[in-house]
Amino acid sequence: MAKLALSTGQWSAWGTFMRPPRERWWEFGIFALVEDKQQRRIAVVGQFPGVNGDSCDGIALYDRWQGQWEAVRGLQGRWGGRVLTTAVFIGQQLWVSGWGRIRGAPIAVYDVRKRRWLEGVHLPGVGVGDSIDYVQLWRQGRYVYAAYRAFGAGTEYRGRYVVRQKIEVVYPEEVTAGAWEEIPLPAGMRELVWGVVLAADPYDENSLYAYGQFPLQGQVYGLARYDATQRQWKGLLQVEGQASVSVQALAYMPGKLVVGGMFKTARKQTALNVALYDEEQDRWEPLMVRSPDGIPGVTAGYYDDNGVVSALALRGDTLWIGGDFRRAGDLDRVGNLVQYNLRTGEWQRVGEFGVDRKVAALILEGDSLYVLGRFRWADTLLVDGVAIYDLRHRRWWRLEDSRGRRPSCPLDRMNRCFWYKNRFWISWERLNSSIISPEGDTVESSVIVYDRVKGWQTIEEITKGKIKTRVELIGPTSRGILGKVPVMGTSIEGYGIVDQNSVVLLDEDTVSVIIPGRKLATSNSIQIVGIDSSRPEWAYFVFVELGGQVGYIRDNELQFYPLVGGVPPFVYTSVMTPERLYIGAEGNFWGLSNGIVYLRWQPVSVEEERGGRAGRVYPLPALEEAVVEYELGRGGEAVLELLDGLGRVVERRQLGWRGAGRQRERLGLAGLASGVYYWRLRAGTELATGTLVVVR
């Protein structure tokens, strides 16, 4: 270390701290410097094995009066944590703490005058064998403060605490302390307090200030004050923007868009990592809670303490939310997957995957919810990253075939997964998935497929060897499955070595290169974000990383469109609606601060819509009411629209979920003038159209 003489501006050496061996270079750090009230001693606390040649336990004391260092030893047998990160002087005592599993008291106490360890100080909610982290210790006036997170012996999250106790120092030795007083934290601040800087008011011992970025009283504040006499917090400075934003999951039903990712607000309303958007009213809504301690969203993750939503599934009024979080709405200690009712605001737990795990994808198929991600267990069932939740019987299953083979997915970001023609397709970004036999044998592939009849197969087996190397899935269409060639050197039978970023079509065991990579753009990072397969010709929306543009490809011609909301540097997810293409992205770059952008579709003429699947309407002509008949191949959330002769929408009805097969809808015609109208029905990627004649 070094010190600076402010009077002369000269630097000089100040203690030599021993480092661990080179292969353990990360086991070194200095995390706190504190001075006693008499300005005699300075304590250096951190992770280091010694100072000036003397071994120590991460504590070194410098006596300014004598100009000498003391290496403090004997801590590990008392405290037992892993790394010291904080310290405070209380008279002639030095209180130290940090993160790790506790074998004694969470705060160790050292008498600096007599150079001996004293009995430690216990904290509320922390016992022997428990763990703590993000610990802060400081003193202000007659109080000593502590802020920390606590975990049980089995890594069970206990909560975040901010406590204080009144102390009295009979100089120079005796310290008397009262009982700890817990400072209540609002729900939003309790989940984010790890990143909040806390400071006591030097002129008012009943005031405590918090600085950071946390939800409070329905808004997000950067500064708040706690009044100990009234035991309540009050926001002082509202935050206008957010430092880091991303949208990583989208789900759509007619008129409603559900957005998930990593954020704190939606149009200045507190919405932790998940929110609803009403297209027609252009209004954002946080998820409801039914208890005072509830939070409007999810938070408290393992890899990111703010939590993150990385997967959504929506059917009717039921929303499934997956990601990395331990707190959701009215529920505490959840397992990274919850269920939410859009109508009633009720939250429910769905399974347990472990505190260091993450749900990456959710797929609904019939009465089953397919869950994929970074986990090995679903409750007590070994699943290796792919699990099936039976919605009717509320139990978990492995996705095994008749030979007992099951998948094993890598611990990385999900690329695509979906059901298509009785097959479940899975691909992960950059890494391969595996098929594991009961004997433990594994087969790896960039894409693995579950066939209801043949069981698990690789992409090489599905295409009968036509694809030799890596392919990443884009999505299903009415004509087959689209894939992308992510790397150079990929060989496809009949085409030889194909360009990087080439788009291929998989139809049963045939493979076709429909757009060579060199035609898409000059960038080496292309992502297809929308597929319009309802038209007679192919049409795609692609995101080009170079310049952050979205292009529309039709008849192999590329045309770029402007995005509303900014230019994203990186795209996580996308969803197409009848009128918009929404793109979830990484925010806070190139003018994009909200994490989501969209592309407005140009109004589609009635003649173009006739490319959809034909339906039937009767009676024809109609007077007061008509019945629309149509057929769906797969089913989805449906919306029925009525257009006039100029292609303008005169009526829109949200029908909810409609299953595969033939369907009927009654259409009221009151208020419509005589004339020729056109109707169109969209359900997922499917489109049905027809003509209606109204007479008066």
Buried (B, 14 or more C-beta within 10 A) or exposed (E): EEEEEEEEEEEEEEBEBBEEEEEEEEBBEBBBEBEBEEEBBBBBBBBBBBBBEBEBBBBBBBEEEEEEBBBBBBBBEBBBBBBBBBBBBBBBBBBBBBBBBBEBBBBBBBBBEEEEBBEBBBBBBBEEEBBBBBBBBBBBEEBBBBBBBBBBEEEEBBBBBBBBBBBEBEEEEEBEBEEBBEBEBBBBBBBBBBEBEBEBBEEBBEBBBBBBBBBBBEBBBBBBBBEBEEEEBEBBEEBEEBEBBBBBBBBBBBBBBBBBBBBBBBEEBBBBBBBBBEBEEEEBBBBBBEEEEBBBBBBBBBEBBBBBBBBBBBBEEBBBBBBBBBBBBBBBBBBBBBBBBBEEBBBBEBBBBBBEBBBBBBBBEEEBBBBBBBBBBBEEBEBBBBBBBEBEEEEBBBBBBEEEBBBBBBBEBBBBBBBBBEBBBBBBEEBBBBBBEEEEEEBEBBBBBBBEEBBBBBBBBBBEEBBBBBBBBBBBBEEBBBBBBBBEEBEBEEBEEBBBBBBBBBEEEEBBBBBBBEBBBEEEBBBBBBBBBBBEEBBBBBBBBEEBBBBBBEEEEBEEBEBEBBBBBBBBBBBBBBBBBBBBBBBBBEEBBBBBBBBEBEEBEBEBBBEBBEBBBEEEEBEEEBEBBBBBBBBBBBBBBBBBEEBEEEBBBEBEBBEEEEBEBEBEBEEBEEEEBBBBBBBBBBBBBBBBBBEE
